[in-house]
């Protein structure tokens, strides 16, 4: 993912290869702001949220079904998709936007691995997954 950032800087700032209209840059800024809000809501609803996925039995880990978790099973990843789309638009880089499908695939792989871990180790997760249909994007996936 780190290679994504220099591409945007070289494309949009150094060499000025891309020309993204101002209204799309504003839309990108709104996407980044929406990402921060979704991540805020995720942390507020789930005190078990952590960068490394693990079952926190010592803290009484349980399935969270409120807040954004009532809509998608991985709301922080959903917010990250907004960040992936918004950042290159905000910075004015079409080349940065070209990396988004790859980043989304990697995020989907991570969500799938997390699903397997939670299904196997967290009581009530299979029932939650059956009730909340979408993993990342409401009404899509």
Secondary structure, 3 states (H helix, E strand, C coil): CHHHHHHHHHHHHHCCCCCCCHHHHHHHHHHHHHHHHHHHHHHHHCCCCCCCCCCCHHHCCCCCCCHHHHCCCCHHHHHHHHHHHHHHHHHCCHHHHHCHHHHHHHHHHHHHHHHHHHHHHCCCHHHHHHHCCCCCCCCCC
